[in-house]
Amino acid sequence: MEEQNLDRFIKITEAADILGFAHYRSVNQMIERGAITGYRLPHVTRRRVLLSDVSALKEKAESALVSGKANRGRGRPRKYA
């Protein structure tokens, strides 16, 4: 992705597509847990997230998988965060 274009707001559904989630509610749950910051813009009813935050989260998860440092706990594994 282009560096100057990373600080733009994207929709929750776009973030879900980038992170590989099947539904936007997974991103909403991440916002509620505090894993990613959600923003409410003026004159927009839906929340948005920064593309740079989403790409950083994806890179962090991919690097953890490559290095073998995946934090494994109980229950179903999460894709990101």
Backbone as numpy.savetxt, mean C-alpha at the origin, in Angstrom:
# Nx Ny Nz CAx CAy CAz Cx Cy Cz
9.05 3.48 -12.41 8.20 4.66 -12.41 9.09 5.90 -12.41
8.55 6.97 -12.85 9.30 8.21 -12.90 9.41 8.81 -11.51
10.58 9.37 -11.19 10.82 9.92 -9.86 9.94 11.13 -9.56
9.76 12.03 -10.53 8.99 13.24 -10.27 7.50 12.96 -10.16
7.08 11.78 -10.55 5.66 11.46 -10.55 5.26 10.61 -9.34
6.17 10.34 -8.41 5.86 9.48 -7.28 5.09 10.19 -6.18
5.12 11.50 -6.12 4.41 12.21 -5.07 3.05 12.70 -5.55
2.31 11.80 -6.14 0.94 12.13 -6.54 -0.01 11.20 -5.82
-1.24 11.65 -5.65 -2.24 10.86 -4.97 -2.89 9.89 -5.95
-3.09 8.67 -5.49 -3.77 7.67 -6.31 -4.97 7.14 -5.53
-5.89 6.54 -6.25 -7.08 5.97 -5.63 -6.73 4.70 -4.87
-7.59 4.34 -3.95 -7.40 3.13 -3.15 -7.40 1.90 -4.05
-8.25 1.88 -5.06 -8.29 0.73 -5.96 -7.01 0.61 -6.78
-6.42 1.74 -7.16 -5.14 1.70 -7.87 -4.04 1.16 -6.97
-4.06 1.54 -5.70 -3.08 1.04 -4.74 -3.24 -0.47 -4.56
-4.49 -0.94 -4.53 -4.74 -2.37 -4.40 -4.19 -3.13 -5.60
-4.34 -2.56 -6.79 -3.80 -3.20 -7.99 -2.28 -3.27 -7.94
-1.63 -2.19 -7.51 -0.17 -2.15 -7.45 0.35 -3.16 -6.43
-0.33 -3.27 -5.28 0.12 -4.17 -4.23 -0.29 -5.62 -4.46
-1.15 -5.86 -5.44 -1.54 -7.23 -5.76 -2.73 -7.75 -4.97
-3.50 -6.85 -4.38 -4.69 -7.27 -3.66 -5.86 -7.40 -4.62
-6.77 -8.31 -4.30 -7.93 -8.53 -5.15 -9.03 -7.49 -4.89
-9.01 -6.86 -3.72 -10.09 -5.94 -3.36 -9.52 -4.72 -2.65
-10.17 -3.59 -2.81 -9.70 -2.34 -2.23 -9.79 -2.33 -0.72
-10.62 -3.17 -0.15 -10.80 -3.17 1.30 -9.53 -3.55 2.04
-8.65 -4.32 1.39 -7.38 -4.67 2.01 -6.54 -3.42 2.25
-6.57 -2.48 1.32 -5.82 -1.23 1.47 -6.48 -0.39 2.56
-7.80 -0.37 2.62 -8.48 0.36 3.69 -8.11 -0.20 5.05
-7.98 -1.51 5.17 -7.57 -2.12 6.43 -6.14 -1.72 6.78
-5.27 -1.61 5.79 -3.90 -1.17 6.04 -3.87 0.27 6.54
-4.76 1.10 6.00 -4.86 2.50 6.46 -5.33 2.53 7.91
-6.31 1.71 8.25 -6.83 1.67 9.61 -5.78 1.15 10.60
-4.93 0.21 10.17 -3.86 -0.32 11.03 -2.70 0.65 11.15
-2.60 1.60 10.25 -1.50 2.56 10.29 -0.30 2.16 9.45
-0.44 1.14 8.62 0.67 0.70 7.77 0.92 1.68 6.63
-0.11 2.40 6.25 0.00 3.39 5.17 -0.92 4.55 5.53
-0.58 5.74 5.08 -1.36 6.93 5.42 -2.39 7.21 4.34
-3.63 7.42 4.76 -4.70 7.80 3.85 -5.00 9.28 3.99
-5.29 9.92 2.89 -5.55 11.37 2.86 -6.95 11.64 2.33
-7.58 12.63 2.92 -8.87 13.12 2.40 -8.60 14.46 1.74
-8.88 14.55 0.47 -8.65 15.77 -0.29 -9.91 16.61 -0.33
-9.77 17.93 -0.48 -10.96 18.77 -0.57 -11.78 18.44 -1.82
-13.07 18.42 -1.66 -14.02 18.18 -2.75 -13.94 16.78 -3.32
-13.34 15.85 -2.56 -13.26 14.45 -2.97 -13.78 13.62 -1.81
-14.73 12.74 -2.07 -15.35 11.99 -0.99 -14.51 10.79 -0.56
-13.73 10.23 -1.45 -12.94 9.03 -1.14 -11.53 9.38 -0.70
-10.95 8.48 0.09 -9.57 8.67 0.53 -8.60 8.36 -0.62
-7.43 8.96 -0.53 -6.35 8.72 -1.49 -5.10 8.37 -0.72
-4.13 7.76 -1.40 -2.83 7.46 -0.82 -1.75 7.97 -1.76
-0.56 8.19 -1.22 0.55 8.65 -2.05 1.16 7.46 -2.78
1.44 7.66 -4.05 2.07 6.62 -4.85 3.44 6.26 -4.30
4.16 7.24 -3.77 5.48 6.97 -3.20 5.38 6.05 -1.98
4.32 6.22 -1.15 4.13 5.35 0.01 3.83 3.91 -0.42
3.01 3.78 -1.46 2.64 2.46 -1.94 3.84 1.75 -2.54
4.62 2.46 -3.35 5.78 1.84 -3.98 6.84 1.50 -2.94
7.01 2.32 -1.90 7.96 2.01 -0.83 7.53 0.77 -0.06
6.24 0.65 0.19 5.72 -0.52 0.89 5.93 -1.78 0.06
5.71 -1.69 -1.22 5.89 -2.84 -2.10 7.37 -3.24 -2.16
8.27 -2.26 -2.28 9.70 -2.56 -2.33 10.18 -3.17 -1.02
9.66 -2.68 0.11 10.04 -3.21 1.41 9.61 -4.68 1.54
8.41 -4.99 1.10 7.91 -6.36 1.17 8.68 -7.28 0.23
9.01 -6.79 -0.96 9.75 -7.61 -1.91 11.17 -7.86 -1.42
11.80 -6.87 -0.82 13.16 -7.06 -0.31 13.17 -8.02 0.88
12.12 -8.01 1.69 12.03 -8.94 2.81 11.86 -10.37 2.31
11.14 -10.54 1.22 10.96 -11.88 0.66 12.25 -12.39 0.04
13.00 -11.50 -0.62 14.24 -11.91 -1.27 15.30 -12.26 -0.23
15.41 -11.46 0.83 16.42 -11.70 1.84 16.03 -12.82 2.81
14.79 -13.28 2.75 14.35 -14.35 3.63 13.98 -13.88 5.01
13.79 -12.58 5.20 13.46 -12.02 6.51 11.96 -11.81 6.69
11.18 -12.58 6.00 9.74 -12.42 6.10 9.29 -12.72 7.53
8.61 -11.78 8.15 8.15 -11.93 9.52 6.94 -12.85 9.52
7.14 -14.07 9.94 6.07 -15.04 9.88 5.46 -15.21 11.26
4.20 -15.01 11.32 3.49 -15.19 12.58 2.41 -16.23 12.41
1.49 -16.20 13.30 0.38 -17.14 13.22 -0.66 -16.64 12.24
-1.43 -17.54 11.70 -2.52 -17.17 10.83 -2.13 -17.09 9.37
-3.04 -16.59 8.60 -2.86 -16.50 7.15 -1.82 -15.43 6.83
-0.86 -15.71 5.96 0.16 -14.70 5.63 -0.44 -13.55 4.83
0.06 -12.36 5.09 -0.38 -11.18 4.36 0.58 -10.91 3.22
0.08 -10.28 2.18 0.93 -9.97 1.04 1.88 -8.85 1.39
1.36 -7.77 1.93 2.16 -6.59 2.25 1.74 -6.05 3.60
2.72 -5.65 4.36 2.56 -5.04 5.69 2.07 -6.05 6.65
